[in-house]
Amino acid sequence: MSTITRKKTIILVSPNSQYGVSQYFVIDLSAELKKLGFNVLIVSPTVFNKKLTTFLADSTLYFIFGMNGWGFESLSKHILNKTLNVPFIAYLLDHPLYHSNRIDFNISSNRFIVSCVDLNHLKDLETFFKGNFQTAFIPQGAKLPSNLLKNRLPMEKRPIPLLFAGSYMDENLYRKEWNNHILSKVFDEISERAIYQNKDSVLLTANQVFAEKGLPFGIPEDKVLIYYLNQIDLFIRAKRRREVLETVAPLNITIYNEKWSYLKKLGALVKPSINYAELLRILSQTKITLNILPNYVYGGHERIFNSLLSGSVCFSDRNEFLDNNFQNKREILLYNLNNTKMITDTLTYYLNQNNLLANIVRNGQQKVMKEHTWRQRAKTLLKEVGKNYTLPIQ
């Protein structure tokens, strides 16, 4: 009698998120893992906690993946007591400081893997936290529905010249958080140093400023300082976003978020917010998609990959990851945050060059299809898990 081999199971823990972005990441990752031969379950943190005993007793369970680390709190005792028999991967879309209130990065475990979308986030983990666990660099990925892949408009027929679809951020809301703090001038200096550079994380910049002033730097123990560093990071993101959008508003840019309505007076076309699925459809109608990175030092964003896959040239602020992975003006268009003339001149020129845009996007699509889809990310994830854990399926 032949033996039937049961598929190994992977559990993906995923909460709700703004515009459904992280849910789509999980759905896309799940689809690729299924193609690779796994049984995949997507559960909410609540369901995961409720059924934890059942999940852990499943003999087919291979590993647990927590989007933004969700699931860690349910598993923390097992991780600390070394009773977790399968790996738990905390996949973080933001800097670990944003998750340090839920996830203990000072623990030691050979069943705990932290994956970041920015390589410098991992460096910060190693420098400032005391844990001993496996780390992985797995950026976000791209995937388009098959109908959009088949029906991408040629460049000359795309009705939207320039697009931005990021959320609204008010820098003043973050800045006022430390306005009356005893270290407000120190926090201002950290912000000023970090605002236009793309080599160091906010955490590393803060450490340097504190050291220069002879101040104790209490990371990771000082939860109050962590809070203010997160506010500084959000302030930087918001200010960068506002300045770039005010620069490009006169260039007939379409912005899908009504909170940016004040930019109408500068020439922008502002529309209501759209969800992730609708954004993918809109990208296939767009010539150039503006990207403003969320303060990544060495990492990419899904909007970069999805815009190129959709046939829209991505115009992004540069960092070392993009410089190393894409050829500027051949596979992508890059700009410097502190050079407004470069931003407007580049866009003004390329918006009138359909043939050049078509060539760039053709090359960019090839790069993304080869290196930056969720298919590649799923394989990288399995490779990272397999480093310290035997892969059950050959």
N, C-alpha and C positions, 0 to 999 in steps of 0.2 A: 504494500500500500504506500503510495507517495505521500510525502509530508507537504502540507500547504503552509507556505511562509506568510505570516501576517505582516502587513505593512507597519512600519514604525510610525509612531504618532508624534507630531509636533504641535504644541499648544502656543497660540499667539494671543497674548493678553493686550487688549486695546480699548481705551476709553473713547469718549466723544471728543472732538476737537473743533476749533473754529473752521467753518466752511468744509468740514469733513476731510481735511487733508490727510491726517495720520490714518484714518480709516481706509482711505484709498491706498495708502502705502501698504497697509497690512493685507488688504485684499489682493493687491498686485503681487506682493511677496508670497502670499498663500498660493496663488495660482501657479507661480513658478516652482514652488516646493512640491506641489502636487504633480507637476509635469516630471519632476525628478524622482517620483516614486513614493512620496510620503503621504500619509493620512494627516490632514491638517484641520485643527479645530480653532476657530476664532471665538474668544469669550471675553466678556467684560470683566473688569476687576472684581465687581460684586459677585458674579457667577463663579469666577475663579476661586475666590475666597470661600464661597459657600460649598463648592464641590472639590475643595483641595484634596481631601483624604482620598476621594475616588480617583481623582486624576493621578495622584502620586502612586496609587496602588496598581495602575495600569501597566502591565508588563511590556506593552508595546511603546511606552513613552520614551522618546529619544531626548528631547530637550524642551525647555520652556523659554519663549521669547516674550519679553515685556516691552512694548512700545513706550518709550520714555520711562522705562524702568517700572511700569505698573506690574504689580504682582510681587514686587520685592517685599513689601510689608507682610504679605501672607506667608512668604517663604523665609523670612529673616531668621526665625528660630532654627529652622532646618539648616540654613546656611551657616549660622554661628555654631551650631552643635555638630556640624559636619555629618548630618543625617540625610542630606539631600543627595540622592543617588544619580541624578541627571543634572546637566548644566542648566543654569539660568542665565540668559543673556539680557542685560539691560541695554536696549538700543536707544541712545539719547539723541534727540534732535537739537538740543541746546546745550550750553555749557553745563558741566556737572554742578556748578554752584546753584543753578536753578532747581536742581533736584535733591540737593543735600539735606533738605528737611524731611525727605521721604526715604532716601537711600543712604546707607552708611558706607562711605567710601574708605573707611579706616579698618575694615574687616579683612581677614585672611581666609581664603577658601579656594580650593582647586575646582569648585563647581560654580564659580561666579565669574562671569565675563561681562566687562563693560565695553560697549562699542560706541564710538563717537563719530560724528559726521565731519569733525574738524580735527586734524592730526594734533594741533596744538592743545586741544582740550585734553588729549591723552597725556601730553607733556605736563600740563598743569596738574593732572591727577597724580602723576609720578612725583612731581616736585613738592606739592603742598599737602597731599594727603598721605596717610600712613598705611593704607591697605596693601595687601599682597594678593593680587588676583590677576587673571588674564585680561588683557586689553586688546581691542581690535579697532582698526580704522575702516569703517564701512560707510561711505557717503550715501546720500539719498540716490534714488534711481529714477528711471523714466519708463513709462509704458503708456501707449495710446490704445484706445479701443480700435478694433480692426476696421470698423467703418470709417473712422477718422484717418487711419493710415491709408486707406484706399482712396479717400476723397479729398486729399489735400489740394487746395487751389494753387495754380501756378502764381508766381510772384506778381505778375502784372495784373492779375484779376483779384488780388486781395484788397478788400474794401477798407481795411483798417491800417493806416500807415505806421502808427506807433502806439504801443499799448503798455499800460501799467495796471496791475491788478492786486497790488499788495494792500495790507490793512492800513488804516489810518493810525498815526501815532502823534501825540502831542508832547513835544519835548519838555514843555513847561510843567506838565504834571509830574514828570520824573524829577526835574530839577528842584522843584519846591520841597521835595521829600527831605533834602539835606540842607535847605536854606538856612535853618536856624541851628544846625548842628555845630558843635564846638570845632569839628574838623571840616567845616564847609569849604574853607579855602583850599585845604588839602584835596578834597574831593573835586573841586573845580580844576585844580592843577592836573589831576589824573585824567579828567575829561578832556582838557585842552591838549594834553600830550597824545591821547589815544584817538582823537576824533578823525584825523586824516591819515594816520599811518596804518599800514596793514601787515606789520611784521610781528607785533607782540599782542598777546591777549590783554584784556583789561586787568585780569588778575596779575599778570606779570608786571604790567605798567604800574599798578598800585603798589606792588611789593617794592619796586624800584623807588617810587616816590617816598614811601614810608621809610625805607632804609636811608635815603638821602637826608631825611629830616630827623633821623634818630628815633623814630616812633616804632613801638612794637607792632608786629604784623601777626595778628592772632588767627590766621586761617590754618586749620578748618574749625577751631573751637569757637571762635567769636561769631555767633549767629547774627548779631546785630550788624557787624561789619559786612558779612555776606549779603545781608539785605541791601545795604547801601551800595555795594559793588554791583549788585544786580540792577539797581536803579540807575547807576552810572552807565552801565551797558545799554540799558533801554533808552536812556537820554541820547547816547551816541547814535544808536540806530535811528531814533526819531529825527534828530537834527540832520543827519546825512540824508534821510529820506526826503525831508522837507526841502532842503537846499537843492537837491538834484531835481525834484519835481518842479520847483519854482523856476529852475533854469530851463527845463525842457517844455514847460507849459505852453509857450508861444508857438511850438512846433507841431500844433495840431495833434497832440497826444490824447488818447482816449484812456480815461481812468475809471475803473469799475469799483468805486466806493464813494458814496455821496457825501461822506464826511470831509472829502477833499473839495467840496463845492466852491470854496473861496478861490480856487485856482481857475474857475471859469473866467474871472475878470482878466486873467493873464493869457487866456486863449485855449485852455484845456476843455475838452468835452468830457464831462463827468456824468457817469451813469450809476445806477444802483449796484450794490455788491452782488456777486455771483458765486455759486458754489464751485467746487473743484471740477466736477464733471462738465459744467457749462464753460469753465475757463479753458479746458482742453479743446472744446469745440471752437471757442473764440480764437485761440492761438492759431488754429488752422486757417483763419481768415486774416491773419496779421502779418505785415511785412517785417517789422522789427519789434521785439519785446524788450522793454527796459527791465533790467534786474538791478536791485540794490541789495547787496549781500547783508545778512544779519550778523555783521561783525565777525565773519569767518576769516581766520588767518590762513589756514590751509585746508580748504574744503569747498565743495560745490553745493549748489542748491538745485532741487528738482525742477525749478522753473527754468534754469539754464538748459537742462537736458530735455525737458518736455517741449520747450519752445523750438529747439532745433529739430527734434523728432517730428514736430508738427509742421515743419517747413517755414518757421519764423526765425529770422536771425536774432540771436540773443546779444543785447548790448549791456554789458555788465561791468561794474567796477572790478578792478583787477585784484588778484592776490596771487600768492606763489603757486597754489594748486592750479589755478586757471592758466597761469603762465607756463606751467610744466606740462599740462595735459591738453591744451588747445593752442593752435597757432593763430595769433591775432591777425585779423583781416583775411584769413584763409578759412578758418573753421568757426570763428566767433569775432565779435567786436568788443574791445575792452577800452575802458576809460579810467582816468585818475580822478578820485573824488575831489581833489582840491584844484582842478583845472576846468573851470566852467567853459572857457573858450574852446577847449578840446572837445568837450561834450557837445556843444552846439554845432561846432564846425563839422564834427564827424557825422552827426545825425543829418545835418543839412545836406551834406554831400551824398551820403548813401541812400537817403530817402528818394533821391532822383536817379538811382542807379539800379534798376531792376535786375539787369544781367549780373552785376557784381554780387548783389544780394543772393541771387539764385545760386551762384557758384559757391558762395560762403556757406549757405545752408545745406547744399549738397554734400560738401566736405564735412560739415558739422554733423549731419545726420549719420554719415558713415562712422564717424568717431563715436557717437553716442550708441549706435547699434552694436558696435564692437566692444565697447568698454563701460557703458554707463546706463544699462537698463537694469530692471529688477531681476532679470535673468542672471546677469553677472553678479548682482548683489547676493542673490540666493546661493550661488556657488561659493562666493567668498565666505558667507555665513557658515556654510557646511564645512568649509576648509578650516575656519577658525575653531569651530566646535571640535573638529576631528584632531586638532593638535594635541589635546590632552584627553580625548575621549574616543574610543574606538567607533568608527563609522560602521553601523550595522548593515548597511546596504551597499553592495559593491556596484 
